[in-house]
């Protein structure tokens, strides 16, 4: 049997598949256990993040002035995967008229893996480089489409997905464009850049970013909507199944000790996973067969 309960304990681990998370709380640190922290270039500032972001995502954001500001994180093996999801809050504050487009995020460039950029028309662009049966470097490039411009001065939640069949762009949890893009993403030895073109330089972004997340998998549309609405991809609701095996969980949520009275018969193994309020595992307790009596109270 497998029982999952929730507590308000401090977050210790990450969402499944989450390999980078830049919260920009006065720094460019990676909030995942990988600790792939970014180095800040230029003089970006930190200011209040999106006021409409879900609870837990409403701290500070990094603000680039469009003039030599950037963040650069080292290449890391956990960032290399066949499929990916990239999500972030963004506010456009202006345009760099010296360049055709500003680079928002770049990992391996259009010629190596993927990039996210903003041309003068303000329709955000998702570019991927993948390998398939026909081409070793299949480049796919699309923007968010007419009517989906990132209007200056407003916060938007952007999610980019490559699932091996399509590239998909979501704005505020809703799909706005997709493009056939068969294949697995190519690997890269380049660093991960934010706010500028990390390969050739320049093409600086003028605006703010917050809660940049990279996953090593393609999120579903349901997960993307949960991510926009709650700040996490969440976990499956197993309330009905839990009611069939649980008599009491008290207190729930809890911070130090939780009591569980179960309805399981003797001779069953049991794994209890302890989750935080965001649905992420922070602990686990394993009971082997015959170690737990039927209906026993666990504390």
Wavefront OBJ file of the C-alpha trace (Angstrom):
o trace
v 0.000 0.000 0.000
v 1.063 3.577 -0.566
v -0.315 6.424 1.573
v 0.316 10.094 0.841
v -0.323 12.833 3.402
v 0.367 16.556 3.374
v 2.200 18.778 5.849
v 3.312 22.377 5.954
v 6.969 21.430 6.389
v 9.551 23.511 4.568
v 10.134 22.521 0.957
v 13.198 20.316 0.589
v 12.790 18.697 -2.836
v 11.569 19.637 -6.282
v 8.694 18.783 -8.580
v 9.146 15.636 -10.688
v 11.197 16.566 -13.733
v 12.136 20.030 -12.480
v 15.856 20.504 -13.177
v 16.286 24.286 -12.811
v 14.357 26.961 -10.949
v 15.473 30.594 -10.816
v 13.294 32.533 -8.363
v 15.309 35.792 -8.502
v 14.978 36.665 -4.830
v 17.832 39.197 -4.856
v 20.059 36.655 -6.617
v 20.196 34.261 -9.572
v 20.425 31.065 -7.529
v 18.976 27.756 -8.683
v 16.363 26.659 -6.116
v 16.551 22.973 -7.077
v 18.947 20.545 -5.355
v 21.208 20.824 -8.425
v 22.351 24.300 -7.296
v 23.309 25.393 -10.804
v 23.439 29.043 -9.800
v 23.599 31.835 -12.351
v 26.228 34.572 -12.558
v 24.833 38.081 -12.953
v 26.381 40.378 -15.552
v 25.838 44.112 -15.893
v 23.632 45.803 -13.317
v 20.134 44.315 -13.324
v 17.962 45.200 -10.336
v 15.359 43.319 -8.311
v 11.815 44.578 -7.871
v 8.344 43.289 -7.019
v 7.261 40.335 -9.135
v 3.909 39.780 -10.839
v 1.084 40.713 -8.501
v -1.230 38.151 -10.117
v 1.160 35.241 -9.589
v 0.008 32.424 -7.274
v 0.962 32.439 -3.608
v 4.584 31.488 -3.137
v 5.596 33.075 -6.435
v 5.033 36.720 -5.534
v 8.428 37.797 -4.209
v 10.979 39.641 -6.291
v 11.774 39.527 -9.997
v 14.949 40.393 -11.893
v 14.775 43.533 -14.050
v 17.022 43.955 -17.110
v 17.460 47.481 -18.470
v 18.356 46.336 -21.991
v 21.948 47.524 -21.706
v 24.509 44.766 -21.026
v 22.458 43.020 -18.310
v 22.473 39.217 -18.304
v 22.487 36.009 -16.248
v 24.643 33.036 -17.217
v 24.497 29.535 -15.711
v 26.902 26.734 -16.519
v 25.972 23.881 -18.807
v 24.799 20.950 -16.682
v 23.942 17.361 -17.515
v 20.505 17.541 -15.877
v 19.486 20.223 -18.379
v 20.030 17.858 -21.319
v 16.945 15.784 -22.104
v 15.111 14.603 -25.209
v 12.046 16.680 -24.348
v 11.606 19.818 -22.297
v 9.304 22.408 -20.796
v 10.414 25.972 -20.035
v 8.152 28.317 -18.071
v 8.508 31.820 -16.638
v 6.821 35.113 -15.838
v 7.804 37.961 -18.138
v 7.136 41.685 -18.387
v 8.355 43.614 -21.418
v 9.428 47.154 -20.517
v 10.797 48.298 -23.866
v 12.459 47.311 -27.107
v 16.079 47.402 -28.139
v 15.740 48.993 -31.550
v 19.385 48.252 -32.381
v 18.612 44.540 -32.732
v 15.985 42.617 -34.658
v 15.119 40.562 -31.587
v 15.987 40.331 -27.905
v 17.071 37.049 -26.346
v 15.015 36.096 -23.298
v 16.355 32.585 -22.614
v 18.913 30.608 -24.600
v 20.315 27.124 -24.166
v 22.452 26.040 -27.106
v 21.050 28.687 -29.439
v 18.841 28.066 -32.479
v 21.749 26.176 -34.031
v 22.229 23.753 -31.115
v 19.222 23.137 -28.839
v 16.667 25.885 -28.103
v 16.128 29.589 -27.603
v 13.286 31.925 -26.643
v 13.367 35.406 -28.132
v 11.264 38.521 -28.640
v 11.271 40.291 -32.028
v 10.088 43.846 -32.581
v 6.521 42.637 -33.233
v 6.377 41.417 -29.579
v 5.147 37.914 -30.469
v 7.387 35.657 -28.414
v 9.345 33.050 -30.411
v 10.139 29.401 -29.537
v 12.971 27.868 -31.571
v 14.158 24.275 -31.203
v 16.849 22.153 -32.838
v 16.104 18.429 -32.846
v 17.211 15.186 -34.465
v 14.813 12.927 -36.318
v 14.967 10.127 -38.871
v 15.295 12.610 -41.737
v 17.432 15.449 -40.375
v 20.191 15.566 -37.716
v 19.536 19.275 -37.099
v 15.875 20.030 -37.714
v 15.248 23.667 -36.781
v 11.677 24.626 -35.910
v 10.732 28.221 -35.289
v 7.368 29.816 -34.473
v 5.931 32.801 -32.652
v 2.885 33.137 -30.425
v 0.720 34.334 -33.310
v -1.335 37.400 -34.117
v -3.293 38.692 -31.155
v -0.818 37.193 -28.694
v 1.705 40.013 -28.501
v 3.376 40.599 -25.132
v 1.997 44.073 -24.534
v 4.570 46.334 -22.887
v 4.106 46.873 -19.166
v 2.016 43.761 -18.433
v 3.007 40.477 -16.814
v 2.526 37.265 -18.799
v 3.089 33.630 -17.912
v 4.850 31.835 -20.761
v 5.329 28.075 -21.131
v 7.236 26.468 -24.003
v 7.041 22.707 -24.628
v 8.832 20.276 -26.949
v 7.207 16.824 -26.688
v 8.935 14.997 -29.549
v 6.064 15.602 -31.941
v 5.237 19.293 -31.549
v 6.543 22.570 -30.241
v 3.850 24.344 -28.217
v 3.512 27.891 -26.852
v 1.220 28.664 -23.904
v 0.335 32.108 -22.579
v -1.273 32.314 -19.139
v -1.914 28.570 -19.200
v -3.662 28.537 -22.588
v -2.198 27.073 -25.780
v -1.828 29.813 -28.389
v 0.251 28.112 -31.091
v 1.883 24.823 -32.014
v 4.099 23.504 -34.784
v 4.959 19.953 -35.892
v 8.503 19.312 -34.625
v 9.257 15.580 -34.642
v 12.457 14.403 -33.010
v 14.490 14.605 -29.826
v 16.259 17.797 -28.815
v 19.941 17.953 -29.615
v 22.436 18.288 -26.784
v 24.695 21.295 -26.332
v 27.899 22.226 -24.528
v 26.848 25.887 -24.316
v 25.877 27.652 -21.064
v 22.309 28.628 -20.217
v 21.737 32.339 -20.743
v 19.009 34.711 -19.587
v 18.460 38.281 -20.725
v 20.869 38.353 -23.658
v 22.450 36.386 -26.490
v 25.075 34.306 -24.634
v 26.834 33.211 -27.832
v 27.422 36.363 -29.878
v 26.572 38.867 -27.155
v 24.233 41.867 -27.389
v 20.522 41.428 -28.189
v 19.740 42.435 -24.608
v 16.251 42.037 -23.187
v 14.548 45.084 -21.672
v 12.094 43.869 -19.066
v 11.623 41.580 -16.083
v 11.709 37.810 -15.529
v 10.563 35.722 -12.593
v 10.186 32.055 -11.592
v 12.133 30.600 -14.533
v 11.658 26.815 -14.528
v 13.103 24.097 -16.766
v 11.735 20.545 -16.777
v 13.342 17.481 -18.343
v 10.004 16.374 -19.756
v 7.055 17.712 -21.723
v 4.265 18.867 -19.436
v 0.686 18.118 -20.424
v -1.796 20.927 -21.029
v -3.400 20.127 -17.654
v -0.038 20.414 -15.902
v 0.681 23.702 -17.675
v -2.622 25.140 -16.469
v -1.929 23.992 -12.900
v 1.540 25.505 -13.120
v 0.074 28.858 -14.174
v -2.710 28.772 -11.586
v -0.799 27.453 -8.576
v 2.935 27.738 -9.280
v 3.405 23.955 -9.327
v 2.420 21.111 -11.644
v 0.661 19.492 -8.683
v -0.070 15.872 -7.974
v -2.935 13.546 -8.833
v -5.955 13.782 -6.506
v -6.161 10.428 -4.722
v -8.630 11.480 -2.029
v -11.200 8.798 -2.839
v -8.593 6.032 -2.833
v -7.158 7.274 0.460
v -10.593 7.278 2.101
v -10.793 3.539 1.433
v -7.692 2.794 3.528
v -7.479 5.662 6.033
v -9.469 6.045 9.219
v -7.788 9.111 10.714
v -5.033 11.562 9.787
v -4.533 14.062 12.602
v -3.475 16.814 12.504
v -3.521 17.443 8.760
v -1.691 19.587 7.824
v 0.876 19.041 10.545
v 4.359 20.340 11.253
v 5.950 17.910 13.734
v 3.881 14.739 14.246
v 0.920 13.192 12.419
v -1.216 10.275 13.632
v -2.598 7.819 11.058
v -5.190 5.116 11.764
v -5.476 2.851 8.702
v -7.880 0.178 7.464
v -5.258 -2.119 5.965
v -5.137 -5.782 6.914
v -2.076 -7.285 8.578
v 0.766 -8.603 6.437
v 0.850 -5.743 3.926
v 3.827 -3.556 3.199
v 3.259 0.167 3.509
v 5.005 3.245 2.153
v 3.972 6.607 3.564
v 5.052 9.617 1.523
v 4.988 12.990 3.272
v 4.295 15.911 0.956
v 4.493 19.661 1.405
v 1.629 22.009 0.613
v 2.864 22.338 -2.983
v 2.582 18.592 -3.585
v 6.291 17.784 -3.410
v 7.725 14.898 -1.413
v 9.775 15.849 1.646
v 9.956 12.516 3.483
v 8.975 8.838 3.350
v 8.459 6.028 5.875
v 8.587 2.370 4.785
v 6.958 -0.534 6.693
v 7.756 -4.045 5.476
v 5.290 -6.946 5.402
v 4.208 -8.218 8.851
v 5.805 -5.163 10.455
v 2.457 -3.419 10.776
v -0.636 -4.839 12.469
v -4.050 -4.380 10.900
v -5.603 -1.045 11.820
v -2.535 0.015 13.780
v -2.146 3.656 14.743
v 1.020 5.170 13.250
v 2.596 8.314 14.669
l 1 2 3 4 5 6 7 8 9 10 11 12 13 14 15 16 17 18 19 20 21 22 23 24 25 26 27 28 29 30 31 32 33 34 35 36 37 38 39 40 41 42 43 44 45 46 47 48 49 50 51 52 53 54 55 56 57 58 59 60 61 62 63 64 65 66 67 68 69 70 71 72 73 74 75 76 77 78 79 80 81 82 83 84 85 86 87 88 89 90 91 92 93 94 95 96 97 98 99 100 101 102 103 104 105 106 107 108 109 110 111 112 113 114 115 116 117 118 119 120 121 122 123 124 125 126 127 128 129 130 131 132 133 134 135 136 137 138 139 140 141 142 143 144 145 146 147 148 149 150 151 152 153 154 155 156 157 158 159 160 161 162 163 164 165 166 167 168 169 170 171 172 173 174 175 176 177 178 179 180 181 182 183 184 185 186 187 188 189 190 191 192 193 194 195 196 197 198 199 200 201 202 203 204 205 206 207 208 209 210 211 212 213 214 215 216 217 218 219 220 221 222 223 224 225 226 227 228 229 230 231 232 233 234 235 236 237 238 239 240 241 242 243 244 245 246 247 248 249 250 251 252 253 254 255 256 257 258 259 260 261 262 263 264 265 266 267 268 269 270 271 272 273 274 275 276 277 278 279 280 281 282 283 284 285 286 287 288 289 290 291 292 293 294 295 296 297 298 299
